Amino acid sequence: MKDSEMFVPTPEAEAVQKLMEMDPFEVIKATAEGLGLVLNDPKPSCKHCHGRGWVGRNAETKEPIPCTCIFPKYESQRPTPNILPMNRKQRRAAKNKK
């Protein structure tokens, strides 16, 4: 069998090769745009990605793994904890109000 017959490019192999040639952060941006997500710019002082926006590549699919610093933090969606007053009289008064 000839070498040219052994390595026939398949559509999956061509897609992986195209993915490897693109800039990893551009791949992440294109994926996020397709999903309708808004990404932040990578932080230059991030200790995980060092400002690249991606941490590494998945060994099986060769897709870049995005860093958590590029995803926006939604502070308004976090539940606020109920802080009870410190002394007994205030705690009982707060409990009776409910």
LUMTOR-683646 format. One line per field, with one value per atom (N, C-alpha, C): residue number from 1; residue in one letter; chain; x, y, z. Coordinates in Angstrom, 1 decimal. Layout:
BEGIN
n c(NUM,...)
res c(A,...)
chain c(A,...)
c1 c(X,...)
c2 c(Y,...)
c3 c(Z,...)
END
This chain:
BEGIN
n c(1,1,1,2,2,2,3,3,3,4,4,4,5,5,5,6,6,6,7,7,7,8,8,8,9,9,9,10,10,10,11,11,11,12,12,12,13,13,13,14,14,14,15,15,15,16,16,16,17,17,17,18,18,18,19,19,19,20,20,20,21,21,21,22,22,22,23,23,23,24,24,24,25,25,25,26,26,26,27,27,27,28,28,28,29,29,29,30,30,30,31,31,31,32,32,32,33,33,33,34,34,34,35,35,35,36,36,36,37,37,37,38,38,38,39,39,39,40,40,40,41,41,41,42,42,42,43,43,43,44,44,44,45,45,45,46,46,46,47,47,47,48,48,48,49,49,49,50,50,50,51,51,51,52,52,52,53,53,53,54,54,54,55,55,55,56,56,56,57,57,57,58,58,58,59,59,59,60,60,60,61,61,61,62,62,62,63,63,63,64,64,64,65,65,65,66,66,66,67,67,67,68,68,68,69,69,69,70,70,70,71,71,71,72,72,72,73,73,73,74,74,74,75,75,75,76,76,76,77,77,77,78,78,78,79,79,79,80,80,80,81,81,81,82,82,82,83,83,83,84,84,84,85,85,85,86,86,86,87,87,87,88,88,88,89,89,89,90,90,90,91,91,91,92,92,92,93,93,93,94,94,94,95,95,95,96,96,96,97,97,97,98,98,98)
res c(M,M,M,K,K,K,D,D,D,S,S,S,E,E,E,M,M,M,F,F,F,V,V,V,P,P,P,T,T,T,P,P,P,E,E,E,A,A,A,E,E,E,A,A,A,V,V,V,Q,Q,Q,K,K,K,L,L,L,M,M,M,E,E,E,M,M,M,D,D,D,P,P,P,F,F,F,E,E,E,V,V,V,I,I,I,K,K,K,A,A,A,T,T,T,A,A,A,E,E,E,G,G,G,L,L,L,G,G,G,L,L,L,V,V,V,L,L,L,N,N,N,D,D,D,P,P,P,K,K,K,P,P,P,S,S,S,C,C,C,K,K,K,H,H,H,C,C,C,H,H,H,G,G,G,R,R,R,G,G,G,W,W,W,V,V,V,G,G,G,R,R,R,N,N,N,A,A,A,E,E,E,T,T,T,K,K,K,E,E,E,P,P,P,I,I,I,P,P,P,C,C,C,T,T,T,C,C,C,I,I,I,F,F,F,P,P,P,K,K,K,Y,Y,Y,E,E,E,S,S,S,Q,Q,Q,R,R,R,P,P,P,T,T,T,P,P,P,N,N,N,I,I,I,L,L,L,P,P,P,M,M,M,N,N,N,R,R,R,K,K,K,Q,Q,Q,R,R,R,R,R,R,A,A,A,A,A,A,K,K,K,N,N,N,K,K,K,K,K,K)
chain c(A,A,A,A,A,A,A,A,A,A,A,A,A,A,A,A,A,A,A,A,A,A,A,A,A,A,A,A,A,A,A,A,A,A,A,A,A,A,A,A,A,A,A,A,A,A,A,A,A,A,A,A,A,A,A,A,A,A,A,A,A,A,A,A,A,A,A,A,A,A,A,A,A,A,A,A,A,A,A,A,A,A,A,A,A,A,A,A,A,A,A,A,A,A,A,A,A,A,A,A,A,A,A,A,A,A,A,A,A,A,A,A,A,A,A,A,A,A,A,A,A,A,A,A,A,A,A,A,A,A,A,A,A,A,A,A,A,A,A,A,A,A,A,A,A,A,A,A,A,A,A,A,A,A,A,A,A,A,A,A,A,A,A,A,A,A,A,A,A,A,A,A,A,A,A,A,A,A,A,A,A,A,A,A,A,A,A,A,A,A,A,A,A,A,A,A,A,A,A,A,A,A,A,A,A,A,A,A,A,A,A,A,A,A,A,A,A,A,A,A,A,A,A,A,A,A,A,A,A,A,A,A,A,A,A,A,A,A,A,A,A,A,A,A,A,A,A,A,A,A,A,A,A,A,A,A,A,A,A,A,A,A,A,A,A,A,A,A,A,A,A,A,A,A,A,A,A,A,A,A,A,A,A,A,A,A,A,A,A,A,A,A,A,A)
c1 c(0.8,0.0,0.9,0.5,1.3,1.0,2.0,1.7,0.6,0.4,-0.7,-2.1,-2.1,-3.4,-3.6,-2.6,-2.8,-3.3,-3.0,-3.4,-4.3,-5.5,-6.5,-7.2,-7.2,-7.9,-9.4,-9.9,-11.4,-11.9,-13.2,-13.8,-13.5,-13.5,-13.2,-11.8,-10.9,-9.5,-9.2,-9.9,-9.8,-10.3,-11.4,-12.0,-11.0,-10.4,-9.5,-8.2,-7.8,-6.6,-6.9,-8.1,-8.5,-8.6,-9.1,-9.3,-7.9,-6.9,-5.6,-4.8,-5.2,-4.5,-5.1,-6.3,-6.9,-6.3,-6.4,-6.0,-7.0,-6.5,-7.5,-8.5,-8.1,-9.1,-10.1,-9.7,-10.7,-11.7,-11.3,-12.2,-13.2,-12.7,-13.6,-14.6,-14.1,-15.0,-16.1,-15.7,-16.7,-17.7,-17.3,-18.2,-19.2,-18.6,-19.5,-20.5,-20.0,-20.9,-22.1,-21.7,-22.7,-23.7,-23.3,-24.2,-24.9,-24.5,-25.1,-24.6,-23.3,-22.7,-21.8,-21.7,-20.8,-19.6,-18.4,-17.2,-16.5,-15.8,-14.9,-13.5,-12.7,-11.4,-10.6,-9.6,-8.8,-8.1,-8.0,-7.2,-5.7,-4.9,-3.5,-2.8,-3.4,-2.8,-3.4,-4.2,-4.8,-3.7,-3.8,-2.8,-3.0,-4.2,-4.4,-4.0,-4.4,-4.2,-3.1,-2.7,-1.6,-2.0,-3.3,-3.8,-4.1,-4.0,-4.3,-5.8,-6.5,-8.0,-8.3,-7.3,-7.5,-6.4,-6.7,-5.8,-5.0,-5.7,-5.0,-5.9,-5.6,-6.4,-6.9,-8.1,-8.7,-7.9,-7.4,-6.5,-7.3,-8.6,-9.3,-9.8,-10.3,-11.0,-10.1,-9.0,-8.1,-8.7,-9.9,-10.5,-9.9,-9.7,-9.2,-10.1,-9.5,-10.3,-10.3,-11.4,-11.5,-11.2,-10.6,-10.3,-11.5,-11.7,-12.8,-12.8,-11.7,-11.6,-12.3,-12.6,-13.3,-14.8,-15.4,-16.8,-17.2,-18.3,-18.8,-19.4,-19.2,-19.8,-21.1,-22.1,-23.4,-23.7,-23.3,-23.5,-24.9,-25.8,-27.2,-27.9,-27.4,-28.1,-27.7,-26.7,-26.4,-27.4,-27.8,-28.7,-28.0,-28.6,-28.0,-28.4,-27.4,-27.7,-28.5,-29.3,-30.1,-29.2,-28.8,-27.9,-28.8,-28.8,-29.6,-28.8,-29.6,-28.9,-28.2,-27.3,-26.4,-27.0,-27.7,-28.2,-29.6,-30.0,-31.2,-32.5,-32.5,-33.7,-33.9,-32.9,-33.0,-33.4,-32.8,-33.2,-34.6,-35.1,-36.5,-37.5,-37.1,-37.9,-37.9,-36.8,-36.8,-37.6,-37.6,-38.3,-39.8,-40.2,-41.7,-42.2,-41.3,-41.8,-42.2,-41.5,-41.8,-43.1)
c2 c(-1.2,0.0,1.2,2.2,3.4,4.4,5.3,6.3,7.2,7.5,8.4,7.7,6.4,5.7,5.5,5.5,5.3,6.5,7.7,8.9,9.7,9.2,9.9,10.8,12.1,13.0,12.8,12.7,12.6,13.9,14.1,15.4,15.8,14.7,15.0,15.4,14.8,15.1,16.6,16.9,18.3,19.3,19.0,19.9,20.1,19.0,19.1,19.9,19.7,20.4,21.9,22.3,23.7,24.3,23.5,24.0,24.2,23.4,23.5,24.7,25.1,26.2,27.6,27.6,28.9,29.2,30.5,31.0,30.5,29.9,29.3,30.3,31.5,32.5,32.8,32.8,33.1,32.0,30.7,29.6,29.7,30.2,30.4,31.5,32.6,33.7,33.3,32.5,32.0,31.1,30.3,29.3,30.1,31.1,31.9,32.7,33.2,34.0,33.1,31.9,31.0,30.6,30.6,30.3,31.5,32.7,33.9,34.4,34.0,34.5,35.7,36.5,37.7,37.4,37.6,37.3,38.6,38.6,39.6,39.4,40.5,40.4,39.6,38.8,38.1,39.1,38.8,39.6,39.4,40.4,40.2,39.6,39.8,39.3,38.0,37.3,36.1,35.0,34.3,33.3,32.0,31.8,30.6,30.6,31.7,31.8,32.8,33.6,34.6,35.6,35.9,36.9,36.3,35.0,34.4,34.2,33.9,33.6,32.1,31.3,29.8,29.1,28.0,27.3,26.2,25.5,24.4,23.8,22.7,22.0,20.7,20.3,19.0,17.9,16.9,15.9,15.1,14.9,14.1,14.9,16.1,16.8,18.0,18.3,19.4,20.7,20.9,22.2,22.9,24.2,25.0,25.0,25.0,25.1,26.5,27.2,28.6,28.8,30.0,30.3,31.0,30.9,31.4,33.0,33.6,35.0,35.7,35.0,35.6,35.6,34.9,34.8,35.9,36.7,37.7,37.2,37.9,37.6,38.3,37.6,38.2,38.4,39.5,39.8,39.9,40.4,40.6,39.2,38.2,36.9,36.1,36.5,35.7,36.0,35.0,35.2,35.9,36.9,37.5,36.8,36.5,35.7,36.6,36.0,36.7,36.7,37.9,38.1,38.4,37.5,37.8,38.7,39.5,40.3,39.5,40.1,39.3,39.0,39.9,39.6,39.0,38.3,37.5,38.4,39.6,40.4,40.8,41.1,41.5,40.2,39.1,37.9,37.5,37.6,37.3,38.3,39.6,40.6,40.4,40.0,39.7,38.4,37.4,36.2,36.5,37.4,37.7,38.5,39.3,40.1,39.3,38.1,37.3,36.6)
c3 c(0.0,0.0,0.0,-0.8,-1.0,0.2,0.4,1.5,1.2,-0.1,-0.4,-0.2,-0.3,0.0,1.4,2.2,3.7,4.4,3.9,4.6,3.8,3.5,2.8,3.8,3.5,4.4,4.4,5.6,5.8,6.2,6.1,6.5,8.0,8.8,10.3,10.5,9.7,9.9,9.3,8.3,7.7,8.7,9.4,10.4,11.5,12.0,13.1,12.7,11.5,11.0,10.9,10.4,10.3,11.7,12.7,14.0,14.7,14.3,14.9,14.3,13.0,12.4,12.9,13.3,13.8,15.2,15.5,16.8,17.8,19.0,19.9,20.5,20.7,21.3,20.2,18.9,17.9,17.8,18.0,18.0,19.2,20.3,21.5,21.2,20.6,20.3,19.3,18.3,17.3,17.9,18.8,19.4,20.3,21.1,22.0,21.2,20.0,19.2,18.7,18.3,17.8,18.9,20.2,21.3,21.8,21.4,21.9,23.2,23.5,24.8,24.5,25.5,25.4,26.3,25.7,26.5,26.8,27.9,28.3,27.6,27.6,27.1,28.2,27.9,28.9,29.8,31.0,32.0,31.8,31.7,31.5,32.8,33.9,35.1,35.6,34.7,35.1,35.4,36.5,36.9,36.2,35.5,34.8,33.4,32.7,31.2,30.9,31.8,31.5,30.4,30.3,29.4,28.0,27.8,26.5,26.3,27.4,27.3,27.2,27.0,27.0,27.8,28.4,29.3,28.6,27.8,27.1,26.0,25.5,24.5,25.0,24.6,24.9,24.1,24.8,24.1,23.1,23.2,22.3,21.1,21.3,20.3,19.8,20.4,20.1,20.1,20.9,21.0,22.2,22.1,23.2,24.4,25.6,26.8,27.3,27.4,27.7,29.2,29.5,30.9,31.5,32.8,33.5,33.5,33.3,33.3,32.2,31.1,30.0,30.1,31.0,31.2,32.2,31.8,32.7,34.0,35.1,36.4,36.6,36.8,37.0,38.5,39.0,40.5,40.8,40.0,40.3,40.4,39.8,39.9,41.1,41.9,43.1,44.2,44.9,46.0,47.2,47.8,48.9,50.2,51.0,52.3,53.3,54.0,55.1,56.3,56.7,57.9,59.1,60.0,61.2,62.2,63.0,64.0,65.0,65.7,66.6,68.0,68.6,70.0,69.9,71.1,71.2,70.9,71.5,71.3,69.9,69.1,67.7,66.9,67.2,66.5,66.7,67.9,68.2,67.5,67.5,66.9,65.3,64.7,63.3,63.0,63.9,63.6,63.7,64.7,64.8,63.7,63.0,61.9,60.7,60.5,59.4,59.5)
END
